[in-house]
Amino acid sequence: MMTAPLRVLVAENQYLIAMEVERILLDDLPCDVTIAPLARLAEAVQTTAFDVVIIDAALNEALNVERTDLIMKAGAKPVFLSSYGHFTDIPSIVTEHPLVTKPPQAHELAAAVLKAAHGRGPSDGKSLLDDR
């Protein structure tokens, strides 16, 4: 049985970064990708169903909380992109969800999207039965 491709929204104001994220995802995962600027995040999640929303982490924690609530109320899970290193130093809504540094690396981004969507990362090709 074939599973449906993941529905991913890339909400990013830097279009070149959004296009690179889209390219990585389409190369590595069975998914449909939509790109929208951050200003259209609310409209996008209210009019289209997504499994995962990739969004830029803001320095403002209240804004991250607001965006996360919006995404999760729409039935999707967030993945954060960040070029800031401080999110690993302090408790934050960002660290409660998959976080990928910019520029995103293919395996790291794919693993974060799968973790958000399914609660796990990509398979390493090993299973419990391989330990025989």
Backbone hydrogen bonds, N-H to C=O, Kabsch-Sander energy under -0.5 kcal/mol:
donor,donor_aa,acceptor,acceptor_aa,energy
6,L,30,P,-2.3
8,V,6,L,-0.7
8,V,32,D,-3.1
9,L,52,V,-2.3
10,V,34,T,-3.3
11,A,9,L,-0.7
11,A,54,I,-2.9
12,E,10,V,-1.0
12,E,36,A,-1.7
15,Y,13,N,-1.1
17,I,14,Q,-0.5
18,A,14,Q,-2.3
19,M,15,Y,-2.6
20,E,16,L,-1.9
21,V,17,I,-2.6
22,E,18,A,-2.4
23,R,19,M,-2.4
24,I,20,E,-2.5
25,L,21,V,-2.5
26,L,22,E,-2.7
27,D,23,R,-2.0
28,D,24,I,-2.0
29,L,25,L,-2.9
31,C,29,L,-1.2
32,D,6,L,-3.2
34,T,8,V,-2.5
36,A,10,V,-2.4
40,R,37,P,-2.2
41,L,38,L,-1.9
44,A,40,R,-2.7
45,V,41,L,-2.5
46,Q,42,A,-1.6
47,T,43,E,-1.5
48,T,44,A,-1.7
51,D,7,R,-2.9
52,V,7,R,-1.9
53,V,77,K,-2.6
54,I,9,L,-3.3
55,I,53,V,-0.6
55,I,79,V,-2.8
56,D,11,A,-0.9
57,A,81,L,-3.4
61,E,59,L,-0.7
64,N,60,N,-1.8
65,V,61,E,-2.5
66,E,62,A,-2.4
67,R,63,L,-2.5
68,T,64,N,-2.4
69,D,65,V,-2.6
70,L,66,E,-2.1
71,I,67,R,-2.5
72,M,68,T,-2.9
73,K,69,D,-2.6
74,A,70,L,-1.1
75,G,72,M,-1.5
76,A,71,I,-2.1
77,K,51,D,-1.8
79,V,53,V,-2.3
80,F,98,P,-2.9
81,L,55,I,-2.5
82,S,100,V,-2.0
88,T,85,G,-1.1
89,D,86,H,-1.4
90,I,86,H,-0.9
96,E,92,S,-0.5
96,E,93,I,-0.8
97,H,94,V,-1.4
100,V,80,F,-3.0
102,K,82,S,-2.2
109,L,105,Q,-2.7
110,A,106,A,-2.7
111,A,107,H,-2.5
112,A,108,E,-2.0
113,V,109,L,-2.3
114,L,110,A,-2.4
115,K,111,A,-2.5
116,A,112,A,-2.4
117,A,113,V,-2.6
118,H,114,L,-3.1
119,G,115,K,-2.0
120,R,114,L,-1.0
130,D,127,S,-1.2
131,D,128,L,-1.4
132,R,129,L,-1.1
